[in-house]
Amino acid sequence: MILPLLLALTTWLHDDSYVSAGKATSYVDAGCPRGEHGWTLTVRLTAAGDGRTATGSRTVPLTCRGELEQQVVEVRPDGTPFFGNHDKASLGVAEVRDPHGTITSSSTKRMHFYAWN
């Protein structure tokens, strides 16, 4: 049972996000114990720079296959559209929650936002 526990405690947010039409696509390696249901992944992003800031978040369900899998999460902005930048104030957070809403793992990174057309 150690492997499922380690899996639930591992989340890796990639530090690059691709921006198109104001939305940001992020990549997260995350997983949950095989066969379980109700696990979620939340991604929160902040793009900062050039006197503007864009924020957004999205929560998606995880399919629990008992292994880390790359999750692709498209985040819509709360207001100001996301934009390409590499400002050190840009940040991303990924959190995996169990069916009870408890955060089992998280990853926080300085983000690089790349314009993608």
C-alpha positions as CSV (number, residue, x, y, z in Angstrom):
1,M,0.0,0.0,0.0
2,I,3.0,2.3,0.1
3,L,2.9,3.0,-3.7
4,P,-0.7,4.3,-3.7
5,L,0.1,6.5,-0.8
6,L,3.2,7.9,-2.5
7,L,1.2,8.5,-5.7
8,A,-1.4,10.5,-3.8
9,L,1.4,12.6,-2.3
10,T,3.1,13.5,-5.7
11,T,2.1,16.4,-7.9
12,W,4.4,18.1,-10.4
13,L,3.3,21.3,-12.1
14,H,5.3,22.0,-15.3
15,D,6.6,25.6,-15.2
16,D,5.5,26.4,-18.8
17,S,2.0,27.3,-19.8
18,Y,0.9,28.1,-23.3
19,V,-1.5,31.0,-24.0
20,S,-3.9,31.2,-26.8
21,A,-7.0,33.4,-27.2
22,G,-6.5,34.6,-23.6
23,K,-6.7,31.1,-22.1
24,A,-3.7,29.3,-20.5
25,T,-3.0,25.6,-21.0
26,S,-1.0,24.0,-18.2
27,Y,0.5,20.5,-17.7
28,V,0.5,18.7,-14.4
29,D,1.8,15.2,-13.5
30,A,-0.7,13.9,-11.0
31,G,-2.4,10.7,-9.9
32,C,-4.5,9.0,-7.3
33,P,-4.8,5.4,-6.0
34,R,-6.1,2.9,-8.6
35,G,-9.9,2.5,-8.7
36,E,-10.7,5.4,-6.4
37,H,-13.3,8.0,-7.3
38,G,-13.9,11.6,-6.5
39,W,-10.3,12.9,-6.6
40,T,-9.7,16.3,-8.2
41,L,-6.9,18.5,-9.5
42,T,-7.1,22.3,-9.2
43,V,-4.7,24.6,-11.1
44,R,-4.5,28.3,-10.2
45,L,-2.4,30.6,-12.4
46,T,-1.2,34.2,-12.1
47,A,0.5,35.9,-15.1
48,A,2.1,39.2,-14.1
49,G,4.2,41.8,-15.9
50,D,4.1,44.9,-18.0
51,G,1.7,46.6,-15.5
52,R,-1.0,44.0,-15.8
53,T,-2.0,40.8,-14.0
54,A,-4.2,37.9,-15.2
55,T,-5.5,35.2,-12.9
56,G,-7.7,32.1,-13.3
57,S,-8.3,28.7,-11.9
58,R,-9.9,25.4,-12.9
59,T,-10.8,22.2,-11.1
60,V,-11.0,18.9,-13.1
61,P,-11.7,15.4,-12.0
62,L,-8.9,12.8,-11.9
63,T,-9.2,9.3,-13.3
64,C,-7.5,7.1,-10.7
65,R,-5.3,4.6,-12.6
66,G,-2.7,4.1,-9.9
67,E,0.0,5.9,-11.7
68,L,1.2,9.5,-12.4
69,E,-0.3,10.8,-15.6
70,Q,0.1,14.1,-17.4
71,Q,-3.0,16.1,-17.0
72,V,-3.7,18.9,-19.5
73,V,-5.7,21.7,-17.9
74,E,-7.1,24.7,-19.8
75,V,-7.6,27.7,-17.5
76,R,-9.9,30.5,-18.4
77,P,-9.0,34.0,-17.0
78,D,-11.1,35.5,-14.3
79,G,-11.0,38.9,-16.1
80,T,-7.9,40.1,-17.9
81,P,-6.9,37.5,-20.5
82,F,-3.7,35.6,-20.0
83,F,-0.7,36.8,-21.9
84,G,2.8,35.6,-22.7
85,N,5.5,36.7,-20.2
86,H,8.4,35.4,-18.1
87,D,8.0,37.8,-15.2
88,K,9.3,36.4,-11.9
89,A,6.0,37.4,-10.2
90,S,4.1,34.9,-12.4
91,L,3.0,31.9,-10.4
92,G,1.2,28.6,-10.7
93,V,-0.2,26.2,-8.1
94,A,-1.5,22.7,-8.6
95,E,-3.4,20.8,-5.8
96,V,-4.7,17.3,-5.7
97,R,-7.7,16.7,-3.4
98,D,-9.1,13.4,-2.1
99,P,-12.8,12.7,-2.1
100,H,-13.2,14.5,1.3
101,G,-11.6,17.7,-0.1
102,T,-8.3,17.3,1.7
103,I,-5.2,18.4,-0.2
104,T,-3.0,15.4,-0.5
105,S,-0.3,17.0,-2.6
106,S,0.6,20.3,-4.2
107,S,3.2,22.0,-6.4
108,T,3.9,25.7,-6.7
109,K,6.1,27.1,-9.4
110,R,7.3,30.3,-11.0
111,M,5.6,30.2,-14.3
112,H,6.6,31.0,-17.9
113,F,3.7,31.9,-20.2
114,Y,4.3,31.4,-23.9
115,A,2.1,32.9,-26.6
116,W,0.8,30.1,-28.8
117,N,-1.2,30.9,-31.9
